[in-house]
Amino acid sequence: MAQLPYISDEEATGIVATLYKHNRKLYGRVANAVRVAAHSPKLAQALFGFNVPLLREEITENLPVRLKALIILKTSMLNGCAH
């Protein structure tokens, strides 16, 4: 359980609302880690900016996007993430 409450979609304004919109567009949802990081919008932007290139195959050229997604899913499951 997070020590800080998640910022809901209804509570998100300005930069945070934009960040949520782009997360939904790229991932289909807003991860709980992003919702917690959104308490510091600059930190949340940095995390999002770091994660996007990691998932893009044409940038990293190491692993296919599908395999990266499976690795993320498995890691999330091992860590007990609900979503």
C-alpha positions as a Markdown table, in Angstrom:
| # | Residue | x | y | z |
|---|---|---|---|---|
| 1 | Met | 0.0 | 0.0 | 0.0 |
| 2 | Ala | 1.3 | 3.5 | -0.9 |
| 3 | Gln | 2.3 | 5.9 | 1.9 |
| 4 | Leu | 0.9 | 8.7 | -0.2 |
| 5 | Pro | -2.7 | 8.6 | -1.6 |
| 6 | Tyr | -3.1 | 8.2 | -5.3 |
| 7 | Ile | -4.2 | 11.2 | -7.2 |
| 8 | Ser | -7.4 | 10.3 | -8.9 |
| 9 | Asp | -8.5 | 11.3 | -12.5 |
| 10 | Glu | -10.9 | 13.8 | -11.0 |
| 11 | Glu | -8.2 | 15.4 | -8.8 |
| 12 | Ala | -5.7 | 15.7 | -11.6 |
| 13 | Thr | -5.3 | 19.2 | -13.0 |
| 14 | Gly | -2.8 | 21.0 | -15.3 |
| 15 | Ile | 0.4 | 19.1 | -15.9 |
| 16 | Val | -0.9 | 16.0 | -14.0 |
| 17 | Ala | -4.0 | 15.8 | -16.1 |
| 18 | Thr | -1.9 | 16.0 | -19.3 |
| 19 | Leu | 0.5 | 13.3 | -17.9 |
| 20 | Tyr | -2.5 | 11.0 | -17.2 |
| 21 | Lys | -3.9 | 11.6 | -20.6 |
| 22 | His | -0.6 | 10.6 | -22.3 |
| 23 | Asn | -0.2 | 7.6 | -20.0 |
| 24 | Arg | -3.6 | 6.4 | -20.9 |
| 25 | Lys | -2.8 | 6.9 | -24.6 |
| 26 | Leu | 0.5 | 5.0 | -24.4 |
| 27 | Tyr | -0.3 | 2.3 | -21.9 |
| 28 | Gly | -4.1 | 2.1 | -21.8 |
| 29 | Arg | -4.2 | 3.2 | -18.1 |
| 30 | Val | -2.4 | 5.3 | -15.5 |
| 31 | Ala | -0.1 | 3.2 | -13.3 |
| 32 | Asn | -0.4 | 3.6 | -9.6 |
| 33 | Ala | 3.3 | 4.6 | -9.5 |
| 34 | Val | 2.5 | 7.5 | -11.7 |
| 35 | Arg | -0.5 | 8.4 | -9.6 |
| 36 | Val | 1.8 | 8.6 | -6.5 |
| 37 | Ala | 4.6 | 10.4 | -8.3 |
| 38 | Ala | 2.0 | 13.0 | -9.5 |
| 39 | His | 2.3 | 14.6 | -6.1 |
| 40 | Ser | 5.5 | 16.0 | -7.6 |
| 41 | Pro | 4.5 | 16.7 | -11.3 |
| 42 | Lys | 8.2 | 17.3 | -12.3 |
| 43 | Leu | 9.1 | 13.9 | -10.9 |
| 44 | Ala | 6.2 | 12.2 | -12.6 |
| 45 | Gln | 7.2 | 13.9 | -15.9 |
| 46 | Ala | 10.7 | 12.6 | -15.5 |
| 47 | Leu | 9.5 | 9.1 | -14.8 |
| 48 | Phe | 7.2 | 9.1 | -17.8 |
| 49 | Gly | 10.0 | 10.5 | -20.0 |
| 50 | Phe | 12.3 | 7.8 | -18.8 |
| 51 | Asn | 9.8 | 4.9 | -19.4 |
| 52 | Val | 8.7 | 5.9 | -22.9 |
| 53 | Pro | 12.1 | 5.4 | -24.6 |
| 54 | Leu | 12.6 | 2.1 | -22.7 |
| 55 | Leu | 9.5 | 0.6 | -24.3 |
| 56 | Arg | 10.2 | 1.8 | -27.8 |
| 57 | Glu | 11.9 | -0.9 | -29.8 |
| 58 | Glu | 13.3 | 1.5 | -32.4 |
| 59 | Ile | 15.1 | 3.4 | -29.7 |
| 60 | Thr | 16.5 | 0.6 | -27.5 |
| 61 | Glu | 17.0 | -2.0 | -30.3 |
| 62 | Asn | 17.5 | -4.6 | -27.6 |
| 63 | Leu | 14.2 | -6.4 | -27.0 |
| 64 | Pro | 10.9 | -6.4 | -28.9 |
| 65 | Val | 8.2 | -4.4 | -27.4 |
| 66 | Arg | 6.0 | -7.5 | -26.8 |
| 67 | Leu | 8.8 | -9.2 | -24.8 |
| 68 | Lys | 9.3 | -6.0 | -22.7 |
| 69 | Ala | 5.6 | -5.9 | -22.0 |
| 70 | Leu | 5.7 | -9.5 | -20.8 |
| 71 | Ile | 8.7 | -8.8 | -18.6 |
| 72 | Ile | 6.8 | -5.8 | -17.0 |
| 73 | Leu | 3.7 | -7.9 | -16.5 |
| 74 | Lys | 5.7 | -10.8 | -14.9 |
| 75 | Thr | 7.6 | -8.4 | -12.6 |
| 76 | Ser | 4.3 | -6.7 | -11.6 |
| 77 | Met | 2.8 | -10.0 | -10.8 |
| 78 | Leu | 5.8 | -11.1 | -8.7 |
| 79 | Asn | 5.5 | -7.9 | -6.8 |
| 80 | Gly | 1.8 | -8.3 | -6.1 |
| 81 | Cys | 0.6 | -5.4 | -8.2 |
| 82 | Ala | -3.2 | -5.6 | -8.6 |
| 83 | His | -3.4 | -3.9 | -12.0 |
